[in-house]
Amino acid sequence: MPKPMLRQPQSQTQTESILSATQQPRNTQKMQQIDKMKLDRLLRKSRSKEYMDAIHRLDAGGHVHNQNKVNEIIEAIRQEFPEVELSGMLLGFVSICYLGVPYEVHILDVTGHIIEHYKRGEALPNGLEKARSIAMRGGYDFIEVYVDCCRCISSDGTVSVIPC
């Protein structure tokens, strides 16, 4: 049997489905850009006093062995951003540690719900190392470490964004 050289014209419904399939990613991409802009705007807002107080409790030292206190701090973070699910984006927090020598910084690793104090030269886990030099430079109360940037929080709650 001979092989046809010309293709049969596609029906209208097939053409529409192909067009809609090719246009959908553009619309989805545009929606993702809008969502990212909204998220960026939300995460640039000044932090509340309650949120700031919760993060400042990280330097107390006793939270390292008290999971209930860790959970309270994580709940304060969720309350600050109730309309956003930050898991997968927010890696943790880094701040100067005021416990004294030999400690340099402390972290809240939100993936493992862990508060730890780190000595000078100890590497920070899970991508948090990128915020250590910012914390050590001073000028910020703490640094929120995200996958794509660091958000440095001043004592008045204002946010500065540093791309990573």
C-alpha positions as CSV (number, residue, x, y, z in Angstrom):
1,M,0.0,0.0,0.0
2,P,1.3,3.4,-1.0
3,K,2.4,5.8,1.8
4,P,0.5,9.1,1.7
5,M,2.8,12.1,1.0
6,L,0.5,14.8,2.4
7,R,-0.9,14.8,5.9
8,Q,-4.6,15.0,6.4
9,P,-5.7,18.5,7.6
10,Q,-6.2,18.5,11.4
11,S,-9.7,19.0,12.7
12,Q,-10.6,22.2,14.4
13,T,-10.7,20.6,17.9
14,Q,-7.2,19.1,17.4
15,T,-5.8,22.5,16.4
16,E,-7.5,24.2,19.3
17,S,-6.1,21.7,21.8
18,I,-2.6,22.1,20.4
19,L,-2.8,25.9,20.6
20,S,-4.2,25.9,24.1
21,A,-1.5,23.4,25.1
22,T,1.2,25.7,23.7
23,Q,-0.3,28.8,25.3
24,Q,-0.8,27.4,28.7
25,P,2.8,27.4,29.8
26,R,3.1,31.1,28.9
27,N,0.0,31.9,31.0
28,T,1.3,29.7,33.8
29,Q,4.7,31.3,33.6
30,K,3.1,34.7,33.8
31,M,1.1,33.7,36.8
32,Q,4.2,32.3,38.5
33,Q,6.0,35.7,37.9
34,I,3.0,37.6,39.4
35,D,3.0,35.2,42.4
36,K,6.7,35.6,42.9
37,M,6.3,39.4,42.8
38,K,3.6,39.2,45.4
39,L,5.7,36.9,47.5
40,D,8.7,39.2,47.2
41,R,6.6,42.2,48.2
42,L,5.2,40.3,51.2
43,L,8.6,39.1,52.4
44,R,10.0,42.7,52.1
45,K,7.5,44.0,54.7
46,S,8.8,45.0,58.1
47,R,8.7,42.3,60.7
48,S,6.4,42.5,63.7
49,K,7.6,43.0,67.3
50,E,6.3,39.5,68.2
51,Y,8.3,37.9,65.4
52,M,11.4,39.9,66.3
53,D,11.1,38.8,70.0
54,A,10.6,35.1,69.0
55,I,13.8,35.1,66.9
56,H,15.8,36.9,69.6
57,R,15.0,34.1,72.0
58,L,17.3,31.9,69.9
59,D,20.4,33.3,71.7
60,A,19.2,32.1,75.1
61,G,21.0,28.8,74.7
62,G,18.5,26.7,76.6
63,H,16.4,26.1,73.5
64,V,18.9,23.7,72.1
65,H,17.5,20.9,74.3
66,N,13.9,22.1,74.6
67,Q,11.9,21.1,71.5
68,N,8.7,22.8,72.8
69,K,10.5,26.2,72.8
70,V,11.8,25.5,69.3
71,N,8.3,24.7,68.1
72,E,7.0,28.0,69.7
73,I,9.6,29.9,67.7
74,I,8.6,28.1,64.5
75,E,4.9,28.8,65.2
76,A,5.8,32.6,65.6
77,I,7.4,32.4,62.1
78,R,4.2,30.8,60.7
79,Q,2.1,33.5,62.3
80,E,4.1,36.2,60.7
81,F,3.4,34.8,57.2
82,P,0.1,33.0,57.5
83,E,-0.8,33.3,53.8
84,V,2.5,31.8,52.6
85,E,4.0,28.3,52.9
86,L,7.7,29.0,53.3
87,S,8.8,25.3,53.5
88,G,11.2,24.6,50.6
89,M,12.1,28.3,50.3
90,L,13.2,29.3,53.8
91,L,16.3,27.4,54.9
92,G,16.7,29.0,58.3
93,F,18.0,31.9,60.4
94,V,21.6,33.0,61.2
95,S,22.6,35.5,63.9
96,I,25.6,36.5,65.9
97,C,25.8,34.4,69.1
98,Y,26.3,36.4,72.3
99,L,27.0,33.3,74.5
100,G,30.7,34.2,74.2
101,V,33.9,32.5,73.2
102,P,34.2,30.1,71.5
103,Y,30.7,30.6,69.9
104,E,30.4,32.8,66.8
105,V,26.9,32.4,65.3
106,H,23.7,30.5,66.0
107,I,21.1,29.1,63.7
108,L,17.6,27.9,63.5
109,D,17.5,25.2,60.8
110,V,13.8,25.1,59.9
111,T,14.1,21.9,57.9
112,G,15.2,20.0,61.0
113,H,13.7,22.3,63.6
114,I,17.1,22.6,65.2
115,I,18.7,25.5,67.1
116,E,22.5,25.2,67.3
117,H,25.4,27.4,68.3
118,Y,28.5,27.2,66.1
119,K,32.1,27.9,67.0
120,R,34.4,29.9,64.9
121,G,35.4,27.8,61.9
122,E,32.6,25.2,62.1
123,A,30.7,25.0,58.8
124,L,27.0,25.8,58.9
125,P,24.6,23.2,57.4
126,N,22.0,23.2,54.7
127,G,23.0,26.3,52.8
128,L,23.1,28.6,55.8
129,E,26.9,29.3,55.5
130,K,26.2,32.0,52.9
131,A,24.7,34.2,55.7
132,R,27.6,33.8,58.2
133,S,29.7,36.6,56.8
134,I,26.7,39.0,56.7
135,A,25.9,38.2,60.4
136,M,29.5,38.6,61.5
137,R,29.7,42.0,59.7
138,G,27.0,43.3,62.1
139,G,24.3,45.8,61.5
140,Y,21.5,43.3,61.4
141,D,19.7,41.5,64.2
142,F,19.4,38.3,62.2
143,I,19.4,36.9,58.6
144,E,16.6,34.9,57.1
145,V,18.2,32.5,54.6
146,Y,16.2,31.5,51.6
147,V,17.1,29.4,48.6
148,D,17.6,32.4,46.3
149,C,18.5,35.2,48.7
150,C,19.2,36.4,52.2
151,R,16.8,38.8,53.9
152,C,18.7,40.8,56.5
153,I,16.5,42.1,59.3
154,S,17.4,45.2,61.2
155,S,16.5,45.9,64.8
156,D,13.5,48.0,63.8
157,G,12.1,45.1,61.6
158,T,13.1,46.6,58.2
159,V,14.2,44.1,55.6
160,S,17.2,44.3,53.2
161,V,17.5,41.7,50.5
162,I,20.8,40.3,49.3
163,P,20.7,38.0,46.3
164,C,22.7,34.8,46.7
